[in-house]
Amino acid sequence: MSATEGPGLRERIAPDEADAILAEAIPRYTPVTLPLAKCRGRILRGEIRADRAQPPFDRVAMDGIAFAFSAWERGLRSFAVEGAQKAGEKPRKLKSDQGCLEVMTGAVLPAGTDCIAPVEDISVADGRAELAARYGDAVPYRFVHREGVDCAAGDVLVPEGTRLEAPHLGAAASCGYAGLPVAESPSVAVVATGDELVDVGRMPLPHQIRRSNPHAIEAALRKRYIERVALLHCRDDAARLRFTLEGVLGKCQALILTGGVSMGQTDHVPAVLKDLGVRPLFHRIMQKPGKPFWFGVAAGGRPVFGLPGNPASVLVCLHRYVLPALLRAQGSPRPLHVPVVTAEAMGAPGKLTQFRPATFAWDEEGRMLAKWAKHQGSGDFTGWARAEGFVEIPAGDAAVPAGKVLRAWRW
């Protein structure tokens, strides 16, 4: 039996088939409750609901005075100042409809008042406040943030699956949440394979290259708030690879390998993973670059991603499949791709889905345009570094015209 054979294994599948397999195979991570200070960037695994109506009272929105509209209707333009209503104080009550109360922004609207005159439209002297001519006509509840106009008690303010940022955490604090249920951030091991790879701090010999893929993977993971990342290297030796992966598989929640997944004499990854009990689900996606991509699951549904070794394949497979799968397991429903419009034509992609590096800009109509970045193939990491992401061109025999809407992934 070959290294890629096994129950449920799919070979040479389309990208959308790979999406379906990944979505079904990887279980959601268990939520954890963290204090608000540690929730930024995490994916919410519950709902944030209002514990009371917002605002919880008629809130004054301008410094000035509060008076009764009925007094205005009777022709009063000067009012006796009865006191002041400050923010945080219990609500006061107007004693006479011929009087007023000085009010501060954020204060409760005093009982018996329904009109606000801003401080710049009044003059106060000898215990009386007089409206300036520029004030104009009184309008009840102008400059008042009415009770319950924002939301009712029990309303969902932040839905499940939201990546939490400052406004969400501010809303949570306002509603009394000291902590929130969030997705666990998985621990990820990244193993680069290859005899030709040396540490980034070494000067490589003419036949060697520095290990770059793990650093690109780590950066992409950390950008998505997956921060427990371990980087390892293993030579192209089946016994050493088995020893390394056996130790790693029991310690991480997801494993990403680069290199060793194709059909060469030193491509030991699929056979070693199978020998360690990792169930293979697919091998080879009909795409370019990244066709040799391998995927399987270890005990407990822990995903194992076997990426090809060249930099372009790593970037494509990572952003197109791995990151969306890990974010989906955390409970995020949002896709990472965006629609773009091609600014230039290109030839027919043929039998393989093509991923092409691109830069992006917006036209006067607000559309995101994709312009092809120059590169010399999947091994040209310099060309892909000049790009801002890549565009997916579905397989087909027709040329791709300028103006076509396609999907893009941005770094």
Order of alpha helices (4+ residues) and beta strands (2+ residues): beta-alpha-beta-beta-beta-beta-alpha-beta-beta-beta-beta-beta-beta-beta-alpha-beta-beta-beta-beta-alpha-beta-alpha-beta-alpha-beta-beta-beta-beta-alpha-alpha-beta-beta-beta-alpha-beta-beta
